[in-house]
Every structure is written in C-alpha cells, then in structure tokens.
Amino acid sequence: MCLSKDGFLDPPVASANRLAGTVRISIRILVLVSVYPLGTRHAGRPPGPMIRVAIADDHPVFREGLRKALATGADLQLVGEASNGEDALAMAAREKPDVLVLDLTMPRCDGFGVLEQLPRVSPATRALVLTARLEREVEVQAVAAGARGFLQKDSSIDLILRAVRSIAGGQVWASRVATSAVLSEAGAEEPFESLTARERGILALLGRGLMNREMAAKTGLSEKTVASHVASLISKLGLRGRVEAALLARRYGDAIGNETVFKGSVGEP
C-alpha cells in the first residue's frame, strides 16, 4: 500500500491557481525546447553510455515538454512515462531507469510514497524531484526520503538536463540548505567510531555516488556483502537511507577513511 506524506499533499481537487501555474510551466518548456535542434549531442560531452530516463508526472502537457527536452540530448533515452505513483513504481520495476524524474503530487501514491518504495523495486534508480512546490521544507523532506536531486518545474531546460546527467553520474543535486538540514536532523556529528574499517570504506564509496553493484566490483566483495555493510552502517549512524549516508560522507571526507582498506582483498571478508 502506498501512503501519502502528511502535510505535503494537495486536496483531491487541485486549486485553479495551482493547475494554471502548472500549465504555464508546461507551455514554457514546450516553447523553450523549440530552440534546441532535436537529436543533437550535448555540447562538450564525450560519447558514453546512454542515460536511461523515466518520467512520472500527472500532467500530460508537462510530460510532453519534458519528453521533447530529453530528446535534445543524444546521451539521454526516455524509457517510460507514468501519470500516477503506482504506475511509476511498476514502470521503475520493469524498465530499471538510471534516473526517474518525479513529481511529488500525483494520484494513486504521491511522490513521497514512490521515493519510499523505489529502492525496493529498482535499487539502482536515482530520483530527481521536479515540482511546482516552493516550500524549502518540501525539498528537505524529499532529500531525506531518498531523492538524489530537487528542482522547481520552472527551471531552465539546460538546468534540468544538467541535473539528470549529474544524478546519473552519482552526484546529489540539492541545495546546501536542504542537505545541511538533513544531516543536522540525523544528528551527524562524528559517530564513525562505531563503524568497522570496511564499513568506513563502503561509506566513502557511497560518498562518491557508487551503487552496490559498482562497489562490489571495486572491492572484490559480493553485492550481497556490500548491501549488508550498507545496511549496517546506516543503522549504526542512525540514518534513514543511503542518500543521507552519501551526504554524510561528503561532509566529513577524509575523517571517514577511504576505500584503500580493500586493497589486496580477495573474496569475502
């Protein structure tokens, strides 16, 4: 069952002002995207693997604008669209996109519910929240819930595409205010004494944006063992997920340690 996040849901019937605002933003994206030659490669970006992107938003005009924006990048591949949260989770489970561009206010499971369940259905998918909500606390809640990025819907096309690429590359695209608030709420001082050397190494790799599969390849551990280390360090540090862990690793950097603990490791610990 998908539950809504208290305090951040619109009423069942959206207000005329909010609907009009979303339509204006959608039309703006459709107009702006016309200046980009469709199918051209992103300037200055070397050839590389395609970034598989999915969209979850209940406004068809906005999805159309974003679809056309994604088409301007030859390194971006749209693999699916959904108009509600339940379909978004089913799509993520089926398509396993690299990045899910996610609205927070949708029927049949809101964006917070999707963020909560996304690691279960598609662990490697990173979520970029794209919303018309203006409240700073909404961004803080979204990052705390697992979003790897947060942008307003009226952001420029260039900014949206940069965020998609950055998140696909393992970066966190959110304001310093939001990331600091998440860390402060988590009580992140210097709690690393409770971690084993290998948990510190895994935490350092989380800070670099690596997923479990990538960490397993780098350390020589199995993906199952890496997942166990991740779960253990998150529990010991009192965090709510791997995004908070990654933010914590970036905040403290060398104070944590690094992946050199795995040098010369063979097989399981």
N, C-alpha and C positions, 0 to 999 in steps of 0.2 A: 504494500500500500504506500502511496506517495503522499506525504504530508506537506502542507504549506508552512512557510516560515512566518510565525506570528509577527505582526507589525509591519510587514512589507508587502502585503497583498492588496491589490486594487479590489474594490467591490465587484460583485458579479457582473454588473453593467458598468463599463468604463465611462468616466465622465466625458462630456463632449469636448472639453478643453484638452484632456489627455489624448483622445483619439485624433483631434485636429492636429495636435503637436506631432504625433507620430506620422500622420500623413504628410505634413510639411517636411519632416526629416527624410521620409522615403522619397518624396519627389526631388528633394535637394540632391540625394545620392544619385538618382536616375539622371538628373541634369548634369551633375559634375562628371559622372563616369563617361559621358559622351565625348569629353576632351581627350580620353585615352584611346589610342588605337588598340582594339581588341586583339588579344593573342600575342602581343609583343612581350619580349622578355624584360623583366625588371632591370632597369638601367644599373649597370655596375655590378650585377650579381652573377657570379660564375655559375656555369652549368652544374647541376647537382640533382639529387633525388627529388621527386615531386613531393610537395606537401599536400596531404590529403585533408580536405576541409569539409565540415558539415555545418549546416545552419539550422538552428531551432528558434523560430520566431512565429508568432501567430498572425502577423500582418503580411499578407501576400505581396503588397507593393514594396514593403521594405525588403522582403526576401528577394524580390526581383532586382532591386537596386544593388543589393549585396552580391547577388549572383553575377551581375554584369561587372561589378568591381573586381571580383575574384578572377573573372575571365581576362582581365588586363595583365595578369601575371602568368607567364608561361611556366613558372615553377609551382603554380597553385592549381589543384584539381578539386573541383566540387564533387563530392561522392554521395551527397544526400541532403534532403531538406525535411524538416518536420514542423508542424504547426501547433503541437502541444507537447507537454513534457513526457507523457507515456510513449508517444511515437518517437520522441528524441532519444529516449533510453533504448528502445528497440532498434532504432537506426544505428546508434553507437555500438550496440552489441553485435550487429550484423556487419557493419562497414569498418569498424575499428579505425575511425579517422585520427589523424595526428592532432588536429585542433577542432574543437566544437565551439562555434560562435553561438552564444547562448543569451537569449532574453530572459529576464527574471520573472516577468508577468505573463504567464501562459495558462490556458485551461488544462485540466486533467494532469496535474502535477506542475508546480511552478518551478522556476529556475533553481531555487534553493534545494528542492527535492531532487532535481536532476543532479546537482553537484554532490549531494549526499550519496546517491546511488551509482554515479558514474564510475568510481574506482572498482566497483563490483562487476559491472558489465563490460567495461573496456578500460583496464588499468593504465594503458599507455596513452590514452586520450587526454589532452590538456584543454581546459575550458577557458575561453575568452568571453567574459560577460560584456555584452553590448546592450546598454539600456538607456531609457529616457529618464530614469530616476536620477535626481540631482543630489539627494542627501548623502553626505560624506559617510554616515554610519552604514548606509547600504553597501558602499564599497568595502568598508571594514568587515561587515558580515559576509560578503561574498568571498573575499580573500580568505577569511577564517574558515569558510565552508569548503575551500579547496580550489577556488578559481585561480588560474595562473595569470590572468590579466583582467583589467577592468577599464572600459572606455564608455564615454557618452555616445549615444546614437548620432549626435550631430558632429562627431569628429570627422576630420577630413579623410578622404579615401586613402591618401598616402599614409596617414597615421594608422588607420585600421589595418592596412596591409603590412605595415612595418610591425605592428603588434602581433599579427598572425605569424609572421616569419620568426620574430624573436621568441615567441612562446614555443613554436615548433622546435626551435634550437635550444630549448631548455631554460630560457630566461623567464623571470617574473616581470610582468608589465603592469605595475600598480604604483600608486603614489607613495611617497615616503611616509606620509601621514598614516595611510592605511596599514602599511607593513609594520611601522613602529607600534601602532595601536594593537595589532595582532600579537606582536612579541611581548608587549607590556602586559596584555591580558593573560598571556601564557605564563607570566612570571619568569621570563627568561633572564636570569642573572648569569651565574657561571656554574651551572649544575653538572658539568661534564665529568666530575669525579666518579659518578655512578656508572659511567659507560666503560665497557671494555675497550681495549685498543682497537679491535676490529669494528666495534660499533662506532667509534670515533672516525675510523677510516670510511665507513659507509656514510656517516653523516657528512663528511667532507665531499664525498661524491654526490650526495643529494644536493649540496650547495652548488654544484656545477650543473645541476639540471638533469642528471642521468636517471634513466628509468631502470627498473630491476634487471631487465634483460641486458642492458648495457653495462651495469655494474658487475653482473655475473661474468660477462666476457672479459672485463678489465681485471677482475680479482682472481679468477680461476675458481670461484665458488659456484655452486649451483644456484639457479634462480630461486629455488625454494629456500636455500640457506640465506640468501640475500634478503628475501622477503621476511624471514624470521628475524634477522638483525634489524631491519627497518621497523618492524612492529615492536621489537623490544626497546629500541632507543626512543621511539615515540612515546611508549608507555612510561619509561623511566623519566623522561623530561616533562611529562605532563602535557604533551602537545595534542592537538586534535587531528593531525594528519601530516602528510609528507610536505605539503606546501609550507606549513609553519616550520617544519624541520629545515627545509631549504633556506628559508628566510633567516633562521637562527644561525645556520652555518655561514651564511654570507655576512651576518653581523659580526661574528666572532673570528672568522677566518682562521689564522694560524693558531689561535688559542685552542682550537679543537684538535688539531693534528691534521694528518693528510693520508692519502691512500698508499703512501710508501710502506705502511705496515704490511701490505700484501706482497711486497717484493719477495720473490722467491717462494711464494706459497704455491703449493701443489695440492689440488683437490680440496676436500672439505677440511674445516678446522678440527 
